[in-house]
Each structure stands twice: as structure tokens, then as C-alpha cells.
Amino acid sequence: MIEARNLTKRHGAQTVVDDLSFTLEPGTVTGFLGPNGAGKSSTMRMIVGLDRPTSGTVTVGGRPYVESPAPMQLLGAMIDAKAVHPARTARGHLTGLALTHGIGRRRVDAVLEMTGLAGAATKRIRTFSLGMGQRLGIATALLGDPQVLMLDEPVNGLDPQGVVWVRQLCRSFAAEGRTVLLSSHNMAETAATADRLVIIGNGRKVADGTTDQLLAASNRRRATLEDVFFDLTTGHTTHDAGALR
């Protein structure tokens, strides 16, 4: 459902995404890991057309996302949960999006209920806690009942119950044959949720495989995922990350 080929993004002399390629299949949760500044958010912005690649291509369902006739039904994204008007209510925010994308009002009620925001639907977004803002961002991503779900740091500010809810949401989406891309700094939670991990460092892909494959390829004895992540993203590893694919 998502295919990136030699995807590159430069800002002046700085290369933030460097010749990145991957394919995300339906029925799979892919964890997208990397240090701050590694290029994760830039990659996600290029997937949904917010940034234009310097070179390379990325498609969703076989075409650029911006060419989709029903974008929110194809891919629902949360890249910046704070990118909402603080004076609006949760219901108003979702209803405005629904009406401009051919989505019925009943779906607004459904996603408010799904995300635990039904009781706060008429509250101004400026009054929301960090966790409530995250839930609204996820509700926005779910609004079109999409085939692809893309979430950037979705568990920020959530209590343990909310973290488990996000994990179950991602797993249930994949079980329905949909595609999930989950970017997070929480490696343990990502490993518990994802079928596959794509790790990038300095804009380049350094590993692509399951947690077990990444651990097995490590040179360390009794390595943890954090050990592998550190080695891969700081250049200390000696194994061939391409062998994990």
C-alpha cells in the first residue's frame, strides 16, 4: 500500500532523507524508528504530500497520495496532533473535515466514541490535556475509515490504558488487512505492537526486519532492542543491515 523508492529530501545543503526505499504491505504493522532528526517526520510528510521529494517517489495504493480522489478514506494520518485550531470543539474540528471529504456525520460520532472523546466533544480544544489532544489526532486519522493508518508518536501523553488502546487499535487494523505505519521513540512499545521494524539514521535506512531478526543479527550477546538501535544509528554495528530484508 505504501512504496517508497530512492526517496530523497534536501533542504539546501542538508540531506534529511537519503535514498530511502521500503514497501509496506497490507495486514502489517510497521514500526518506524530513528533518533531525533533522522528523517522520520520528513518521510511521513512526503508520503502525504506535505513535502515534495527532491528525488525519488512515494506512492500510496499505486499513486501519489495527492492524486487520490478520496484521500482520507485511503490514508489517515496523525503527524502533528497540535495542528488544530484551539478555539474549535472536538466535534467541530472533525465535522468540518468530514463535510469537506464526503464523510457522514455518523462517522464523527463513531470516532469520538472510539477514541474516548465522546464526553469531551463540545469542549474547546485549548482546554484539552496532551493525552486528549493525542486522542483527537488519532480520531482525525480514523475519520475516513482508511485503508492505511499512519501515526507519528501516538502514545505521547497517554496513560498506560491509552497506550494499550493504541496497541490494540493498530493490531486490529492490521488484522483487517489494512496497513499501519507507526513512528515512535518508545522502542519497547513499538516492538510489542509492530510485525516489522524499519530503522533509519541520518536519513538512511539501516535495518528492516522483525525484532527477532534484528536481535539475531547483533554482534552483542544478549542484546536488547535498545542496544541494536544504538549500534545501528551511531554506526557501531558491523553486520549487514540489508541481509535483514
C-alpha positions as CSV (number, residue, x, y, z in Angstrom):
1,M,0.0,0.0,0.0
2,I,2.9,2.4,0.6
3,E,6.0,2.2,-1.6
4,A,9.0,4.5,-1.4
5,R,11.7,4.3,-4.0
6,N,15.0,6.1,-3.6
7,L,13.2,8.8,-1.7
8,T,15.5,11.8,-1.0
9,K,14.8,15.2,0.6
10,R,17.3,18.0,0.8
11,H,17.0,21.4,2.5
12,G,19.8,23.4,0.9
13,A,23.0,21.6,1.6
14,Q,21.4,19.4,4.3
15,T,20.1,15.9,3.3
16,V,17.3,14.9,5.7
17,V,16.1,11.8,3.8
18,D,18.7,9.9,1.8
19,D,17.9,7.4,-0.9
20,L,15.2,5.7,1.3
21,S,13.3,2.7,-0.1
22,F,10.7,0.5,1.6
23,T,7.4,-1.2,0.9
24,L,4.6,-1.5,3.4
25,E,2.2,-4.4,2.9
26,P,-1.4,-4.7,3.9
27,G,-2.1,-6.7,7.1
28,T,1.2,-5.5,8.7
29,V,2.1,-3.0,11.4
30,T,5.5,-1.4,10.6
31,G,7.3,0.4,13.4
32,F,9.4,3.3,12.1
33,L,12.3,4.1,14.4
34,G,15.1,6.6,14.4
35,P,16.8,9.2,16.5
36,N,15.5,12.8,16.6
37,G,16.4,14.4,13.2
38,A,16.8,11.0,11.5
39,G,14.2,11.9,8.9
40,K,11.1,10.1,10.1
41,S,8.7,13.0,10.1
42,S,10.1,14.3,6.8
43,T,9.4,10.9,5.3
44,M,5.8,10.8,6.6
45,R,5.2,14.4,5.3
46,M,6.4,13.3,1.8
47,I,4.1,10.2,2.0
48,V,1.0,12.5,2.3
49,G,2.3,15.2,0.0
50,L,3.0,17.9,2.6
51,D,6.6,18.0,1.4
52,R,7.8,17.3,-2.1
53,P,10.8,14.9,-2.6
54,T,14.0,16.3,-4.0
55,S,14.2,13.0,-5.9
56,G,12.6,9.5,-5.8
57,T,9.0,8.6,-5.4
58,V,6.5,7.5,-2.8
59,T,3.0,6.1,-3.6
60,V,0.0,5.0,-1.6
61,G,-2.1,2.4,-3.3
62,G,-0.1,2.7,-6.5
63,R,-0.3,6.5,-7.0
64,P,0.9,9.7,-5.3
65,Y,-1.3,10.4,-2.3
66,V,-2.3,13.9,-3.5
67,E,-3.8,12.3,-6.6
68,S,-6.2,10.1,-4.6
69,P,-9.9,11.0,-5.2
70,A,-10.7,10.2,-1.6
71,P,-7.5,10.8,0.4
72,M,-8.9,10.5,4.0
73,Q,-10.5,7.2,3.0
74,L,-7.3,5.9,1.6
75,L,-4.9,7.1,4.3
76,G,-5.5,8.6,7.7
77,A,-2.5,10.3,9.3
78,M,-1.5,11.9,12.6
79,I,1.8,13.8,12.0
80,D,1.3,16.7,14.4
81,A,-1.6,16.4,16.8
82,K,-1.3,20.1,17.8
83,A,-2.1,21.2,14.2
84,V,-5.7,22.1,15.1
85,H,-7.5,25.4,15.8
86,P,-7.6,25.7,19.6
87,A,-10.9,27.6,19.7
88,R,-12.8,24.8,17.9
89,T,-14.5,22.0,19.7
90,A,-13.5,18.4,19.0
91,R,-16.8,17.8,17.3
92,G,-16.5,21.0,15.2
93,H,-13.0,20.1,14.1
94,L,-14.0,16.6,13.0
95,T,-17.3,17.7,11.4
96,G,-15.5,20.3,9.3
97,L,-13.1,17.7,8.0
98,A,-15.9,15.2,7.4
99,L,-18.0,17.7,5.4
100,T,-15.1,18.6,3.1
101,H,-14.2,15.0,2.4
102,G,-17.6,13.5,1.8
103,I,-17.8,11.7,5.1
104,G,-21.1,11.4,7.0
105,R,-21.7,12.9,10.4
106,R,-22.3,9.5,11.9
107,R,-18.7,8.7,11.4
108,V,-17.8,11.8,13.5
109,D,-19.8,10.3,16.4
110,A,-18.2,6.9,15.8
111,V,-14.6,8.1,16.0
112,L,-15.4,10.3,19.1
113,E,-16.7,7.2,20.8
114,M,-13.8,5.0,19.6
115,T,-11.2,7.4,20.9
116,G,-12.9,8.1,24.3
117,L,-13.7,11.7,23.4
118,A,-17.5,11.5,23.2
119,G,-17.8,13.1,26.7
120,A,-15.5,16.0,25.6
121,A,-17.0,16.5,22.1
122,T,-18.2,20.0,22.9
123,K,-15.1,21.2,24.8
124,R,-12.7,23.7,23.3
125,I,-9.5,22.1,22.1
126,R,-7.5,24.6,24.0
127,T,-8.7,23.0,27.2
128,F,-7.5,19.5,26.2
129,S,-4.7,17.8,28.0
130,L,-1.8,16.4,26.0
131,G,-3.4,12.9,26.1
132,M,-6.8,14.2,24.9
133,G,-5.0,16.1,22.1
134,Q,-3.4,12.9,21.0
135,R,-6.7,11.1,21.0
136,L,-8.2,13.9,18.8
137,G,-5.3,13.5,16.4
138,I,-6.0,9.7,16.2
139,A,-9.7,10.4,15.8
140,T,-8.9,12.6,12.8
141,A,-6.7,9.9,11.3
142,L,-9.6,7.4,11.7
143,L,-12.3,9.7,10.3
144,G,-12.2,8.3,6.8
145,D,-12.1,4.7,7.9
146,P,-8.9,4.5,5.9
147,Q,-7.1,1.5,4.4
148,V,-3.7,2.9,5.7
149,L,-3.2,4.4,9.2
150,M,0.0,6.5,9.8
151,L,0.7,7.7,13.3
152,D,3.6,9.8,14.5
153,E,4.3,9.4,18.2
154,P,0.7,8.4,19.0
155,V,1.3,7.4,22.7
156,N,2.7,10.8,23.8
157,G,0.8,11.9,26.9
158,L,-1.3,8.8,27.1
159,D,-1.7,6.9,30.3
160,P,-1.0,3.1,30.4
161,Q,-4.6,2.3,29.4
162,G,-4.3,4.6,26.5
163,V,-1.0,3.1,25.4
164,V,-2.6,-0.4,25.4
165,W,-5.6,1.0,23.4
166,V,-3.3,2.4,20.7
167,R,-1.5,-1.0,20.5
168,Q,-4.9,-2.8,20.2
169,L,-6.1,-0.3,17.6
170,C,-3.0,-0.9,15.4
171,R,-3.2,-4.6,15.7
172,S,-6.9,-4.7,14.9
173,F,-6.4,-2.5,11.8
174,A,-3.7,-4.9,10.5
175,A,-5.9,-7.9,11.3
176,E,-8.5,-6.4,9.0
177,G,-5.9,-6.4,6.1
178,R,-5.1,-2.7,6.4
179,T,-1.6,-1.1,6.5
180,V,-0.2,0.6,9.6
181,L,2.9,2.8,9.9
182,L,3.8,3.6,13.5
183,S,6.6,6.1,14.3
184,S,7.7,6.2,17.9
185,H,10.6,6.8,20.3
186,N,9.1,4.1,22.6
187,M,11.1,1.1,21.3
188,A,9.6,-1.4,23.8
189,E,6.0,-0.4,22.9
190,T,6.8,-0.3,19.2
191,A,8.3,-3.8,19.3
192,A,5.3,-5.1,21.2
193,T,3.0,-3.6,18.5
194,A,4.8,-4.0,15.2
195,D,5.3,-7.0,13.0
196,R,8.3,-5.3,11.4
197,L,10.7,-2.5,12.2
198,V,12.3,-0.1,9.8
199,I,15.1,1.9,11.4
200,I,16.7,4.9,9.9
201,G,19.7,7.0,10.9
202,N,20.9,10.3,9.3
203,G,18.1,9.9,6.7
204,R,19.2,6.4,5.5
205,K,17.6,3.0,6.2
206,V,20.0,1.0,8.4
207,A,17.7,-2.0,9.1
208,D,14.5,-3.6,8.0
209,G,13.2,-6.7,9.7
210,T,11.4,-8.3,12.7
211,T,12.6,-7.7,16.2
212,D,13.9,-11.2,16.3
213,Q,15.9,-10.7,13.1
214,L,17.4,-7.5,14.4
215,L,18.4,-9.1,17.7
216,A,19.8,-12.2,15.9
217,A,22.0,-10.0,13.6
218,S,23.5,-8.1,16.5
219,N,27.2,-8.7,17.4
220,R,26.3,-8.3,21.1
221,R,25.5,-11.2,23.4
222,R,22.0,-10.9,25.0
223,A,21.4,-7.7,23.1
224,T,18.3,-5.7,23.7
225,L,16.4,-3.8,21.1
226,E,17.8,-0.6,22.6
227,D,21.4,-2.0,22.1
228,V,20.6,-2.8,18.5
229,F,19.0,0.6,17.9
230,F,22.0,2.4,19.3
231,D,24.5,0.4,17.3
232,L,22.7,0.8,14.1
233,T,22.0,4.5,14.4
234,T,25.5,5.5,15.6
235,G,27.5,3.4,13.1
236,H,28.9,1.0,15.7
237,T,27.4,-2.1,14.1
238,T,29.3,-4.4,11.7
239,H,26.5,-6.5,10.4
240,D,24.9,-6.0,7.0
241,A,21.5,-4.5,7.6
242,G,20.5,-5.3,4.1
243,A,20.6,-9.0,5.0
244,L,17.6,-8.5,7.2
245,R,15.3,-7.7,4.3
